[in-house]
């Protein structure tokens, strides 16, 4: 996709933006950086719009919750699990990330209750 930012709506509740960028100059600069080397005007505008939308949204609350949960997930993992052996087709690091996102999903569920 020529280095363009792909904006995809969340497949499930992501909690919305955690730290959106509200400064128009910053979002414009981010979008320009993503679109400046694209020759086709239509594709350049599309890349600009997608990059600006992604910049405005910033990190989702789900991502933030997962990042906060990850240290506890890693700390609770046994050292044997940190040998990066595949478990259910996932490495130990991928399993830790999956657990962190499961914790984040639980936090969002309780938050919305």
C-alpha positions in Angstrom: 0.0 0.0 0.0 3.0 2.3 -0.6 3.6 3.1 3.1 0.0 4.4 3.5 -1.8 4.0 6.8 -4.7 1.7 6.6 -7.7 2.7 8.7 -10.0 -0.1 9.6 -12.9 0.1 12.0 -12.7 -2.1 15.1 -14.3 -5.5 14.8 -15.5 -5.2 18.4 -15.7 -2.6 21.1 -12.3 -0.9 21.3 -13.4 1.7 23.9 -12.8 4.5 21.5 -9.9 6.9 21.4 -7.7 6.9 24.5 -5.4 9.8 23.5 -6.7 11.4 20.4 -4.7 14.1 18.7 -6.7 17.3 18.7 -4.1 19.7 17.3 -5.0 20.3 13.6 -1.4 21.1 12.7 -0.1 17.8 14.1 -2.8 15.7 12.4 -2.1 17.6 9.1 1.6 17.0 9.4 1.1 13.3 10.0 -1.3 13.0 7.1 1.0 14.9 4.8 3.9 12.6 5.7 1.9 9.6 4.7 0.7 11.0 1.4 3.5 13.3 0.1 5.2 10.8 -2.2 2.1 9.5 -3.9 1.8 10.7 -7.4 -1.8 9.9 -8.2 -4.0 12.8 -6.8 -6.9 10.6 -5.9 -4.7 8.1 -4.1 -2.8 10.9 -2.4 -6.0 12.4 -1.1 -7.2 9.0 0.0 -3.9 8.3 1.9 -4.1 11.8 3.4 -7.7 11.2 4.7 -6.9 7.8 6.1 -3.7 8.9 7.8 -5.4 12.0 9.3 -8.3 9.8 10.6 -5.8 7.4 12.1 -3.9 10.3 13.7 -7.0 11.9 15.2 -8.1 8.6 16.7 -4.7 7.8 18.2 -4.4 4.8 20.5 -7.7 3.0 21.4 -8.7 2.5 25.0 -8.4 -1.2 24.4 -4.8 -0.8 23.3 -4.1 1.3 26.4 -5.7 -1.2 28.7 -3.8 -4.1 27.1 -0.5 -2.2 27.4 -1.2 -1.6 31.1 -2.1 -5.3 31.6 0.9 -6.7 29.7 3.5 -6.3 32.5 1.3 -8.3 34.9 0.7 -11.0 32.2 4.5 -11.3 31.5 5.3 -11.3 35.2 2.9 -14.1 35.9 4.2 -16.2 33.0 6.5 -19.0 34.0 10.1 -18.7 32.8 9.6 -22.0 31.0 7.0 -20.2 28.8 9.4 -17.5 27.9 11.5 -19.9 25.8 9.4 -18.7 22.8 8.1 -22.2 22.0 5.0 -22.3 19.9 1.8 -22.9 22.0 -1.3 -23.4 19.9 0.6 -22.0 17.0 1.5 -18.9 18.9 4.9 -18.0 20.4 5.0 -17.3 24.1 5.2 -13.5 23.3 2.1 -13.8 21.1 0.3 -15.7 23.9 1.2 -13.0 26.4 -0.1 -10.3 24.0 -3.3 -12.3 23.5 -3.8 -12.6 27.3 -3.2 -8.8 27.7 -5.9 -8.1 25.1 -8.3 -10.6 26.8 -7.8 -8.7 30.0 -8.4 -5.4 28.2 -11.6 -6.8 26.7 -12.7 -7.8 30.2 -12.0 -4.3 31.5 -14.0 -2.8 28.7 -16.9 -5.1 29.4 -17.0 -4.2 33.1 -16.6 -0.6 32.3 -19.6 -0.6 30.0 -21.8 -2.6 32.4 
